[in-house]
Amino acid sequence: MKIIIVMHGKPKDKRILELLEEYSQKISRYQKIEVKYLELKLSKFVGKVNYLEKFLEDIDTLGKQIYILDEDGTEYSTSHFSNNIYEKNLNSGVKEIVFAIGPADGWGDISVKSEYLIDTLKAKNIKIISLSKLAMQHDLAALVLIEQIYRVVAIKNNLPYHRI
């Protein structure tokens, strides 16, 4: 199984880029991981709804479990994240877990988007998760996410990083 973090836009802060790379290297000792930076120009789209729709049109879901990060998504504790996202997908034969972090302005309020969009998410089995009910800058969200992934990998591999 491979974990892919998709970010819309590369972090401008070099320190965040360095930390993302550092965590990627640590994780890659135990788990395949890749951080991808998409450079879609928002000006091509009328609004955030169209941006999310475009992302959903372009994503191939075959053999993948996709999670969209949004502050209105389901929150998980570290142990639930480990059990319900990492272990569950690892044991189900999923080839890739994809975490999608929206643009700097976010995806918008997914809960009020069109029925078509909600139906598309359900049809593609795309889940919406939250790292926190607090809004945070998308670069920091990527850093929090990759740290949690490393923590989960540490739990699975009995590394001393995570104390239960």
Backbone as ProteinMPNN parsed JSONL, in Angstrom:
{"seq_chain_A": "MKIIIVMHGKPKDKRILELLEEYSQKISRYQKIEVKYLELKLSKFVGKVNYLEKFLEDIDTLGKQIYILDEDGTEYSTSHFSNNIYEKNLNSGVKEIVFAIGPADGWGDISVKSEYLIDTLKAKNIKIISLSKLAMQHDLAALVLIEQIYRVVAIKNNLPYHRI", "coords_chain_A": {"N_chain_A": [[0.848, -1.179, 0.0], [0.419, 2.252, -0.679], [0.83, 5.567, 0.474], [-0.447, 8.66, -0.412], [-0.092, 12.085, -0.373], [-1.823, 14.773, -1.467], [-1.359, 18.001, -2.342], [-2.631, 21.18, -3.022], [-0.831, 23.273, -4.565], [2.479, 24.201, -3.821], [4.101, 24.411, -0.671], [5.018, 27.646, 0.418], [6.734, 28.344, 2.405], [9.911, 27.456, 3.195], [10.75, 26.04, 5.418], [8.586, 24.453, 6.127], [8.431, 22.843, 3.863], [10.87, 21.478, 4.16], [10.379, 20.07, 6.542], [8.226, 18.461, 5.735], [9.543, 16.862, 3.876], [11.424, 15.648, 5.574], [9.747, 14.131, 7.317], [8.605, 12.482, 5.352], [10.825, 10.988, 4.544], [11.397, 9.601, 6.935], [9.052, 8.078, 7.22], [9.14, 6.565, 4.878], [10.893, 4.521, 5.359], [9.412, 2.493, 6.374], [6.975, 2.475, 5.096], [5.477, 3.051, 1.958], [5.377, 6.271, 0.601], [4.272, 9.368, -0.779], [4.459, 12.779, -1.594], [2.553, 14.97, -3.375], [2.366, 17.849, -5.405], [-0.055, 19.816, -6.704], [-0.618, 22.064, -9.303], [-2.985, 23.707, -10.051], [-4.614, 26.288, -11.646], [-6.572, 28.552, -10.017], [-7.976, 30.578, -11.207], [-9.069, 29.585, -13.5], [-11.441, 28.534, -12.823], [-14.805, 29.115, -11.753], [-15.474, 29.202, -9.051], [-14.955, 27.858, -5.713], [-16.506, 25.534, -5.555], [-16.515, 24.602, -8.194], [-13.799, 24.089, -8.379], [-13.406, 21.932, -6.609], [-15.076, 20.114, -7.893], [-13.679, 19.815, -10.32], [-11.328, 18.624, -9.388], [-12.414, 16.21, -8.48], [-13.322, 15.141, -10.879], [-10.919, 14.627, -12.179], [-9.592, 12.752, -10.624], [-8.573, 9.415, -10.276], [-10.17, 6.689, -8.976], [-9.819, 3.987, -8.766], [-8.792, 1.223, -6.964], [-8.063, 2.804, -4.875], [-8.374, 4.606, -1.786], [-9.827, 7.543, -0.997], [-9.415, 10.509, 0.792], [-10.712, 13.56, 1.608], [-9.533, 16.442, 3.043], [-11.088, 18.533, 5.294], [-12.405, 21.08, 7.328], [-14.975, 20.545, 8.184], [-15.217, 17.84, 8.174], [-15.137, 14.375, 9.367], [-13.75, 13.915, 12.542], [-10.867, 12.343, 13.972], [-9.323, 10.509, 16.616], [-5.869, 9.79, 17.351], [-5.567, 6.997, 17.699], [-7.95, 6.052, 16.563], [-7.61, 7.014, 13.97], [-5.424, 5.49, 13.249], [-6.558, 2.872, 13.408], [-9.029, 3.014, 11.895], [-8.446, 4.211, 9.47], [-5.722, 3.783, 8.561], [-4.971, 0.97, 9.256], [-7.365, -0.382, 8.524], [-7.552, 0.119, 5.735], [-5.12, -0.961, 4.945], [-5.511, -3.658, 5.483], [-7.589, -4.233, 3.771], [-6.823, -4.428, 1.178], [-6.505, -2.157, -0.342], [-4.779, -0.228, -2.694], [-3.727, 2.327, -2.714], [-3.779, 5.031, -0.451], [-5.156, 8.125, -0.509], [-4.728, 11.385, 0.48], [-6.242, 14.406, 0.231], [-5.528, 17.75, 0.189], [-6.95, 20.832, 0.124], [-6.903, 23.965, -1.779], [-5.324, 27.116, -0.783], [-7.452, 28.71, 0.097], [-9.188, 26.793, 0.883], [-11.619, 24.113, 0.375], [-14.069, 25.186, 0.468], [-17.403, 25.362, 1.854], [-18.25, 22.281, 2.178], [-20.507, 20.984, 3.089], [-22.705, 22.402, 2.171], [-22.697, 22.198, -0.519], [-23.632, 21.35, -3.908], [-26.169, 18.833, -4.567], [-25.378, 17.067, -6.532], [-22.583, 17.077, -6.274], [-22.236, 16.021, -3.671], [-23.398, 13.511, -4.112], [-21.545, 12.541, -5.962], [-19.239, 12.337, -4.377], [-20.089, 10.307, -2.62], [-20.596, 8.213, -4.462], [-18.061, 7.699, -5.444], [-16.896, 6.782, -3.217], [-15.507, 8.564, -1.571], [-14.203, 9.988, 1.254], [-14.702, 12.462, 3.798], [-12.58, 14.018, 5.947], [-11.366, 15.488, 9.023], [-8.721, 17.292, 10.476], [-8.95, 18.924, 12.567], [-11.397, 20.96, 14.16], [-10.711, 23.51, 14.061], [-9.864, 26.044, 11.773], [-7.114, 25.927, 9.589], [-4.064, 26.961, 8.085], [-3.319, 25.684, 4.87], [-0.77, 24.599, 4.356], [0.186, 24.083, 6.915], [-1.707, 22.212, 7.662], [-0.952, 20.067, 6.047], [1.478, 19.447, 7.228], [0.68, 18.704, 9.834], [-0.877, 16.487, 9.158], [1.037, 14.719, 7.943], [2.702, 14.276, 10.108], [0.958, 12.881, 11.785], [0.567, 10.614, 10.237], [3.144, 9.564, 10.335], [3.222, 9.013, 13.07], [1.269, 6.995, 13.256], [2.482, 5.014, 11.678], [4.669, 4.585, 13.305], [3.411, 3.486, 15.556], [2.401, 1.088, 14.459], [4.804, -0.181, 13.831], [6.042, -0.498, 16.238], [7.734, 1.565, 17.156], [9.581, 3.875, 19.221], [8.518, 6.423, 19.094], [5.775, 7.033, 19.487], [3.874, 7.074, 22.374], [1.663, 5.062, 24.029]], "CA_chain_A": [[0.0, 0.0, 0.0], [1.151, 3.519, -0.759], [0.117, 6.747, 0.939], [-0.163, 9.845, -1.225], [-0.648, 13.35, 0.094], [-1.953, 15.688, -2.595], [-1.533, 19.384, -1.922], [-2.864, 22.117, -4.115], [0.169, 24.313, -4.416], [3.644, 23.864, -3.017], [4.276, 25.36, 0.432], [5.96, 28.736, 0.154], [7.68, 28.358, 3.518], [10.91, 26.408, 3.007], [10.832, 25.225, 6.633], [7.524, 23.442, 6.036], [8.884, 21.894, 2.838], [11.925, 20.65, 4.756], [9.759, 19.152, 7.502], [7.471, 17.473, 4.96], [10.53, 15.938, 3.331], [11.992, 14.888, 6.692], [8.771, 13.111, 7.708], [8.485, 11.531, 4.237], [11.971, 10.075, 4.62], [11.204, 8.714, 8.093], [7.953, 7.154, 6.924], [9.492, 5.69, 3.76], [11.632, 3.355, 5.857], [8.436, 1.475, 6.766], [5.731, 2.616, 4.34], [5.607, 3.873, 0.749], [4.675, 7.552, 0.732], [4.618, 10.38, -1.765], [3.76, 14.063, -1.483], [2.407, 15.56, -4.706], [1.914, 19.234, -5.417], [-0.803, 20.149, -7.915], [-0.608, 23.489, -9.614], [-4.154, 24.098, -10.833], [-4.867, 27.72, -11.516], [-7.941, 28.786, -9.565], [-8.644, 31.537, -12.082], [-9.776, 28.834, -14.532], [-12.711, 28.078, -12.287], [-15.664, 30.189, -11.261], [-15.442, 29.249, -7.598], [-14.431, 26.69, -5.021], [-17.292, 24.361, -5.911], [-15.984, 24.122, -9.461], [-12.455, 23.59, -8.124], [-13.57, 20.597, -6.052], [-15.628, 19.284, -8.965], [-12.581, 19.534, -11.246], [-10.471, 17.649, -8.715], [-13.117, 14.929, -8.472], [-13.339, 14.636, -12.262], [-9.576, 14.217, -12.591], [-9.005, 11.723, -9.757], [-8.894, 8.022, -10.555], [-10.424, 6.082, -7.677], [-9.623, 2.546, -8.836], [-7.794, 0.697, -6.037], [-7.662, 3.864, -3.948], [-9.312, 5.204, -0.842], [-9.518, 8.967, -1.028], [-9.904, 11.321, 1.903], [-10.596, 14.998, 1.419], [-9.42, 17.113, 4.328], [-11.948, 19.706, 5.391], [-12.698, 21.299, 8.746], [-16.299, 20.011, 8.49], [-15.187, 16.386, 8.057], [-15.112, 13.548, 10.57], [-12.499, 13.994, 13.295], [-10.386, 11.08, 14.522], [-8.188, 10.504, 17.533], [-4.758, 9.085, 16.72], [-5.827, 5.553, 17.661], [-9.0, 5.811, 15.569], [-6.972, 7.251, 12.679], [-4.615, 4.295, 13.015], [-7.417, 1.706, 13.174], [-10.096, 3.193, 10.905], [-7.945, 4.673, 8.179], [-4.504, 3.092, 8.145], [-5.086, -0.493, 9.348], [-8.522, -0.844, 7.752], [-7.181, 0.139, 4.325], [-4.008, -1.9, 4.769], [-6.063, -5.014, 5.51], [-8.645, -4.419, 2.775], [-6.244, -4.572, -0.15], [-6.422, -0.874, -1.035], [-3.408, -0.024, -3.199], [-3.277, 3.674, -2.349], [-4.597, 5.938, 0.353], [-4.882, 9.476, -0.983], [-5.228, 12.48, 1.307], [-6.256, 15.613, -0.602], [-5.6, 19.01, 0.921], [-7.414, 21.837, -0.834], [-6.109, 25.182, -1.992], [-5.148, 27.99, 0.376], [-8.761, 29.163, 0.573], [-9.977, 25.628, 1.24], [-12.583, 23.591, -0.592], [-15.355, 25.847, 0.671], [-18.271, 24.629, 2.767], [-18.691, 21.077, 1.47], [-21.83, 20.576, 3.562], [-23.774, 23.104, 1.459], [-22.474, 22.086, -1.953], [-24.726, 20.769, -4.679], [-26.464, 17.414, -4.378], [-24.547, 16.346, -7.492], [-21.25, 16.934, -5.697], [-22.344, 15.085, -2.556], [-23.614, 12.199, -4.718], [-20.277, 12.143, -6.574], [-18.373, 11.896, -3.278], [-20.583, 9.0, -2.16], [-20.428, 7.225, -5.527], [-16.634, 7.382, -5.565], [-16.47, 6.367, -1.875], [-14.548, 9.547, -1.078], [-14.588, 10.378, 2.604], [-14.257, 13.789, 4.235], [-12.059, 13.959, 7.314], [-10.868, 16.74, 9.57], [-7.643, 17.22, 11.454], [-9.383, 19.756, 13.685], [-12.483, 21.884, 13.839], [-10.07, 24.794, 13.828], [-9.356, 26.281, 10.422], [-5.667, 26.134, 9.607], [-3.424, 27.2, 6.803], [-3.212, 24.363, 4.244], [0.587, 24.079, 4.521], [0.261, 23.522, 8.265], [-2.54, 21.006, 7.648], [-0.118, 19.007, 5.466], [2.474, 19.094, 8.23], [-0.032, 17.962, 10.891], [-1.261, 15.199, 8.587], [2.184, 13.821, 7.771], [3.155, 13.891, 11.447], [0.039, 11.837, 12.253], [0.878, 9.398, 9.477], [4.358, 9.006, 10.934], [2.846, 8.486, 14.383], [0.568, 5.733, 13.001], [3.503, 4.065, 11.23], [5.458, 4.272, 14.501], [2.598, 2.573, 16.363], [2.366, -0.211, 13.775], [6.132, -0.788, 13.826], [6.553, -0.495, 17.607], [8.806, 2.53, 17.323], [9.394, 4.602, 20.466], [7.986, 7.779, 18.869], [4.436, 7.194, 20.047], [3.593, 6.395, 23.635], [0.215, 4.801, 24.192]], "C_chain_A": [[0.894, 1.244, 0.0], [0.241, 4.635, -0.245], [0.55, 7.919, 0.071], [-0.853, 11.039, -0.588], [-0.647, 14.287, -1.1], [-2.238, 17.075, -2.034], [-1.751, 20.253, -3.144], [-1.966, 23.324, -3.9], [1.277, 23.86, -3.485], [3.764, 24.87, -1.874], [5.327, 26.414, 0.101], [7.056, 28.803, 1.217], [8.633, 27.167, 3.39], [11.017, 25.501, 4.232], [9.769, 24.125, 6.613], [7.899, 22.401, 4.994], [9.936, 20.935, 3.392], [11.34, 19.637, 5.732], [8.925, 18.08, 6.794], [8.414, 16.417, 4.388], [11.134, 15.062, 4.427], [11.037, 13.778, 7.14], [8.598, 12.063, 6.611], [9.615, 10.511, 4.283], [11.827, 9.11, 5.784], [10.148, 7.652, 7.802], [8.38, 6.131, 5.882], [10.34, 4.489, 4.173], [10.688, 2.184, 6.128], [7.222, 1.405, 5.841], [5.99, 3.471, 3.104], [4.775, 5.136, 0.924], [5.171, 8.508, -0.356], [3.804, 11.636, -1.471], [3.754, 14.681, -2.871], [1.872, 16.972, -4.564], [1.228, 19.511, -6.755], [-0.801, 21.649, -8.102], [-1.769, 23.825, -10.544], [-4.422, 25.568, -10.593], [-6.338, 27.942, -11.178], [-8.694, 29.725, -10.489], [-9.405, 30.848, -13.219], [-11.198, 28.491, -14.101], [-13.49, 29.251, -11.706], [-15.591, 30.307, -9.749], [-14.915, 27.955, -7.015], [-15.195, 25.424, -5.373], [-16.754, 23.767, -7.203], [-14.58, 23.544, -9.285], [-12.524, 22.172, -7.576], [-14.124, 19.649, -7.107], [-14.545, 18.886, -9.956], [-11.646, 18.489, -10.649], [-11.114, 16.266, -8.763], [-13.192, 14.308, -9.866], [-11.997, 14.026, -12.637], [-9.014, 13.048, -11.786], [-9.504, 10.337, -10.158], [-9.039, 7.321, -9.207], [-10.154, 4.578, -7.643], [-8.482, 2.097, -7.914], [-7.339, 1.692, -4.988], [-8.774, 4.162, -2.95], [-8.898, 6.656, -0.716], [-10.194, 9.66, 0.139], [-9.659, 12.779, 1.555], [-10.543, 15.624, 2.802], [-10.223, 18.4, 4.302], [-12.332, 19.858, 6.858], [-14.073, 20.775, 9.15], [-16.355, 18.488, 8.398], [-15.201, 15.689, 9.404], [-13.747, 13.659, 11.233], [-12.16, 12.621, 13.872], [-9.334, 11.348, 15.587], [-7.067, 9.752, 16.809], [-5.034, 7.588, 16.635], [-6.928, 5.211, 16.665], [-8.468, 6.029, 14.153], [-6.162, 6.012, 12.291], [-5.492, 3.103, 12.636], [-8.349, 1.87, 11.983], [-9.625, 3.689, 9.545], [-6.751, 3.824, 7.752], [-4.704, 1.569, 8.116], [-6.224, -1.037, 8.487], [-8.192, -0.905, 6.262], [-6.048, -0.834, 4.024], [-4.538, -3.322, 4.651], [-7.102, -5.275, 4.422], [-8.105, -4.562, 1.351], [-6.22, -3.296, -0.966], [-4.972, -0.657, -1.458], [-2.837, 1.332, -2.798], [-4.299, 4.346, -1.45], [-4.186, 7.34, -0.081], [-5.533, 10.473, -0.032], [-5.121, 13.75, 0.475], [-6.472, 16.845, 0.259], [-5.901, 20.103, -0.097], [-6.492, 23.031, -0.96], [-6.08, 26.047, -0.733], [-6.475, 28.481, 0.949], [-9.675, 28.012, 0.965], [-10.909, 25.195, 0.117], [-13.871, 24.397, -0.579], [-16.176, 24.99, 1.614], [-18.873, 23.441, 2.027], [-20.114, 20.704, 1.861], [-22.963, 21.268, 2.811], [-23.596, 23.034, -0.061], [-23.646, 21.363, -2.619], [-24.93, 19.291, -4.369], [-25.61, 16.564, -5.309], [-23.158, 16.069, -6.899], [-21.256, 15.928, -4.548], [-22.545, 13.668, -3.087], [-22.335, 11.66, -5.355], [-19.316, 11.634, -5.508], [-18.777, 10.509, -2.804], [-20.323, 7.918, -3.197], [-18.971, 6.789, -5.666], [-16.043, 6.923, -4.233], [-15.356, 7.27, -1.33], [-15.059, 10.05, 0.27], [-14.009, 11.75, 2.941], [-13.829, 13.67, 5.689], [-11.519, 15.319, 7.718], [-9.727, 16.461, 10.532], [-8.02, 17.972, 12.716], [-10.578, 20.583, 13.233], [-11.938, 23.299, 13.631], [-9.661, 24.906, 12.37], [-7.845, 26.482, 10.544], [-5.163, 26.306, 8.185], [-3.107, 25.838, 6.18], [-1.811, 23.766, 4.323], [0.756, 23.441, 5.896], [-0.581, 22.254, 8.372], [-1.733, 19.83, 7.096], [0.907, 18.523, 6.477], [1.844, 18.287, 9.368], [-0.388, 16.567, 10.383], [-0.072, 14.253, 8.489], [2.771, 13.404, 9.117], [2.269, 12.787, 11.999], [0.263, 10.526, 11.508], [2.134, 8.752, 10.04], [4.053, 8.377, 12.294], [2.164, 7.122, 14.23], [1.554, 4.651, 12.555], [4.37, 3.644, 12.421], [4.712, 3.296, 15.406], [2.654, 1.175, 15.756], [3.7, -0.932, 13.858], [6.812, -0.768, 15.189], [7.769, 0.408, 17.796], [8.553, 3.35, 18.591], [8.78, 5.996, 20.309], [6.649, 7.998, 19.562], [4.301, 6.395, 21.335], [2.094, 6.239, 23.761], [-0.151, 4.865, 25.652]], "O_chain_A": [[1.969, 1.266, 0.6], [-0.963, 4.639, -0.501], [1.739, 8.146, -0.153], [-2.049, 11.002, -0.301], [0.404, 14.564, -1.679], [-3.233, 17.289, -1.341], [-1.112, 20.061, -4.179], [-2.293, 24.255, -3.163], [1.021, 23.206, -2.473], [3.552, 26.064, -2.084], [6.391, 26.101, -0.433], [8.166, 29.264, 0.952], [8.211, 26.013, 3.467], [11.34, 24.32, 4.1], [10.028, 22.998, 7.035], [7.706, 21.206, 5.215], [9.896, 19.733, 3.128], [11.755, 18.478, 5.75], [8.922, 16.922, 7.21], [8.114, 15.223, 4.416], [11.331, 13.863, 4.226], [11.448, 12.632, 7.322], [8.458, 10.877, 6.911], [9.392, 9.316, 4.085], [12.106, 7.92, 5.637], [10.337, 6.474, 8.104], [8.024, 4.957, 5.985], [10.483, 3.539, 3.402], [11.107, 1.026, 6.115], [6.522, 0.392, 5.807], [6.651, 4.506, 3.195], [3.618, 5.08, 1.34], [6.325, 8.456, -0.782], [2.62, 11.565, -1.144], [4.807, 14.892, -3.474], [1.031, 17.251, -3.709], [1.86, 19.447, -7.81], [-0.968, 22.405, -7.145], [-1.553, 24.189, -11.7], [-4.45, 26.025, -9.45], [-7.23, 27.573, -11.943], [-9.923, 29.677, -10.552], [-10.285, 31.452, -13.832], [-12.052, 28.194, -14.936], [-12.919, 30.235, -11.235], [-15.642, 31.416, -9.218], [-14.482, 27.063, -7.745], [-14.6, 24.352, -5.48], [-16.558, 22.555, -7.295], [-14.216, 22.596, -9.981], [-11.782, 21.298, -8.027], [-13.686, 18.502, -7.202], [-14.498, 17.735, -10.388], [-11.222, 17.566, -11.345], [-10.446, 15.272, -9.049], [-13.133, 13.086, -10.009], [-11.948, 13.015, -13.338], [-8.053, 12.413, -12.22], [-10.7, 10.122, -10.352], [-8.122, 7.361, -8.386], [-10.253, 3.963, -6.581], [-7.343, 2.54, -8.067], [-6.351, 1.462, -4.291], [-9.958, 3.989, -3.242], [-7.757, 6.961, -0.37], [-11.368, 9.437, 0.434], [-8.535, 13.177, 1.246], [-11.408, 15.367, 3.638], [-10.065, 19.24, 3.415], [-12.559, 18.865, 7.548], [-14.324, 20.577, 10.339], [-17.43, 17.903, 8.531], [-15.268, 16.333, 10.45], [-12.714, 13.516, 10.579], [-13.048, 11.84, 14.215], [-8.552, 12.292, 15.478], [-7.304, 9.145, 15.764], [-4.764, 6.97, 15.605], [-6.85, 4.185, 15.99], [-8.841, 5.299, 13.234], [-6.213, 5.551, 11.15], [-5.209, 2.405, 11.663], [-8.453, 0.97, 11.15], [-10.363, 3.585, 8.565], [-6.778, 3.211, 6.684], [-4.611, 0.955, 7.052], [-6.056, -2.044, 7.799], [-8.525, -1.887, 5.598], [-6.026, -1.458, 2.964], [-4.07, -4.099, 3.818], [-7.457, -6.428, 4.178], [-8.876, -4.796, 0.42], [-5.944, -3.339, -2.164], [-4.049, -0.875, -0.673], [-1.636, 1.476, -2.573], [-5.508, 4.245, -1.658], [-3.009, 7.696, -0.026], [-6.735, 10.41, 0.226], [-4.026, 14.13, 0.059], [-7.473, 16.961, 0.966], [-5.169, 20.266, -1.073], [-5.437, 23.094, -0.329], [-6.739, 25.736, 0.259], [-6.602, 28.647, 2.162], [-10.824, 28.24, 1.343], [-10.978, 25.822, -0.94], [-14.674, 24.304, -1.506], [-15.68, 23.984, 2.122], [-19.882, 23.576, 1.334], [-20.855, 20.161, 1.041], [-24.086, 20.765, 2.813], [-24.28, 23.742, -0.799], [-24.531, 20.834, -1.946], [-24.003, 18.589, -3.966], [-25.166, 15.478, -4.936], [-22.633, 14.962, -7.014], [-20.373, 15.075, -4.467], [-21.938, 12.724, -2.58], [-22.069, 10.46, -5.295], [-18.652, 10.616, -5.705], [-17.93, 9.638, -2.607], [-19.877, 6.824, -2.852], [-18.694, 5.629, -5.973], [-14.837, 6.702, -4.127], [-14.399, 6.8, -0.715], [-16.206, 10.48, 0.396], [-12.959, 12.14, 2.43], [-14.613, 13.272, 6.55], [-11.252, 16.18, 6.881], [-9.77, 15.505, 11.306], [-7.491, 17.706, 13.795], [-10.735, 20.863, 12.045], [-12.623, 24.169, 13.092], [-9.156, 23.941, 11.796], [-7.364, 27.122, 11.478], [-5.777, 25.846, 7.222], [-2.67, 24.928, 6.885], [-1.671, 22.543, 4.354], [1.386, 22.392, 6.031], [-0.215, 21.324, 9.09], [-1.821, 18.719, 7.619], [1.173, 17.325, 6.573], [2.418, 17.293, 9.813], [-0.218, 15.581, 11.099], [-0.166, 13.101, 8.912], [3.285, 12.293, 9.249], [2.769, 11.849, 12.619], [0.158, 9.449, 12.095], [2.188, 7.533, 10.206], [4.584, 7.315, 12.619], [2.452, 6.197, 14.99], [1.47, 3.507, 13.002], [4.758, 2.481, 12.529], [5.317, 2.379, 15.962], [2.921, 0.197, 16.455], [3.735, -2.16, 13.947], [8.017, -0.995, 15.288], [8.712, 0.057, 18.505], [7.4, 3.502, 18.992], [8.548, 6.678, 21.307], [6.425, 9.05, 20.161], [4.579, 5.197, 21.374], [1.348, 7.206, 23.611], [-1.314, 4.676, 26.006]]}, "name": "protein", "num_of_chains": 1, "seq": "MKIIIVMHGKPKDKRILELLEEYSQKISRYQKIEVKYLELKLSKFVGKVNYLEKFLEDIDTLGKQIYILDEDGTEYSTSHFSNNIYEKNLNSGVKEIVFAIGPADGWGDISVKSEYLIDTLKAKNIKIISLSKLAMQHDLAALVLIEQIYRVVAIKNNLPYHRI"}
